[in-house]
Amino acid sequence: RTGRRRQEPPQGGKDRDIVDDIDRFVRVNKLDGRCEKMLRDISPETARGVMGLTGGSRHTFELSGDIRDPSAIVVSRIRKARDEAARAGPP
């Protein structure tokens, strides 16, 4: 881990859980700092979907197979989730 300070959520509970989930996801999949920042900058709901933690998600938490650049896969998931959210419009 680099010397970056982790962005702490304003309160405990579910916000704390997403921070822990992202930490674990980054570590397990050996993601780079740029990808980690992108995960931390999106909404918790979107991040959970990208990480495969929501029901009905088509993604898995641990990337598997012959993956040369896991960060590129996760960045692609994030971009796709953002595009889908933009098409859906505001709730």
C-alpha positions in Angstrom: 0.0 0.0 0.0 1.2 3.5 -0.8 1.2 6.3 1.7 -2.2 7.6 0.6 -4.7 8.3 3.4 -7.9 6.3 3.1 -11.0 8.3 2.8 -13.1 7.6 5.8 -16.9 7.7 5.7 -18.7 10.2 7.8 -20.5 7.6 9.9 -20.3 3.9 10.8 -22.6 1.1 9.8 -23.2 0.5 6.1 -20.8 3.3 5.1 -18.0 1.5 7.0 -18.9 -1.8 5.4 -18.4 -0.4 1.9 -15.0 1.0 2.8 -14.0 -2.5 4.1 -15.5 -4.2 1.0 -13.5 -1.9 -1.3 -10.3 -2.5 0.7 -10.8 -6.2 0.4 -11.8 -6.1 -3.3 -8.7 -4.0 -4.2 -6.4 -6.3 -2.2 -7.8 -9.6 -3.5 -7.8 -8.5 -7.1 -4.5 -6.5 -6.9 -6.0 -3.4 -8.4 -4.0 -0.2 -9.0 -4.4 3.1 -7.3 -6.4 4.7 -10.2 -8.9 1.9 -10.1 -9.2 2.0 -6.3 -9.9 5.8 -6.5 -12.6 5.3 -9.1 -14.3 2.7 -6.8 -14.2 5.0 -3.9 -15.6 7.9 -5.9 -18.8 6.1 -7.1 -21.9 5.6 -5.0 -21.8 2.7 -2.6 -24.7 1.0 -4.5 -22.8 1.2 -7.8 -19.5 0.0 -6.1 -21.3 -3.0 -4.7 -22.6 -3.9 -8.1 -19.2 -3.5 -9.7 -17.7 -5.8 -7.0 -20.5 -8.4 -7.5 -22.0 -7.9 -4.0 -25.5 -7.2 -5.0 -28.2 -9.8 -5.8 -28.5 -10.3 -9.5 -25.1 -8.9 -10.2 -23.5 -10.4 -13.3 -20.0 -9.8 -11.8 -18.0 -11.8 -9.3 -16.1 -10.5 -6.3 -12.8 -12.3 -7.2 -11.7 -12.0 -10.8 -10.8 -15.3 -12.2 -9.3 -16.8 -15.3 -6.3 -15.6 -17.3 -6.5 -11.9 -16.5 -3.5 -9.8 -17.4 -4.9 -6.5 -16.2 -7.5 -6.8 -13.5 -7.7 -3.0 -13.0 -8.8 -2.6 -16.7 -11.6 -5.1 -16.2 -12.9 -3.2 -13.1 -12.6 0.2 -14.8 -14.6 -1.2 -17.6 -17.3 -2.4 -15.1 -17.4 1.1 -13.5 -17.8 2.8 -16.9 -20.5 0.4 -17.9 -22.3 1.0 -14.6 -22.1 4.8 -15.0 -23.4 4.6 -18.6 -26.3 2.4 -17.5 -27.1 4.8 -14.6 -27.0 7.8 -17.0 -29.4 6.1 -19.4 -31.8 5.2 -16.6 -31.9 8.9 -15.5 -32.6 10.2 -12.0 -34.7 8.0 -9.6 
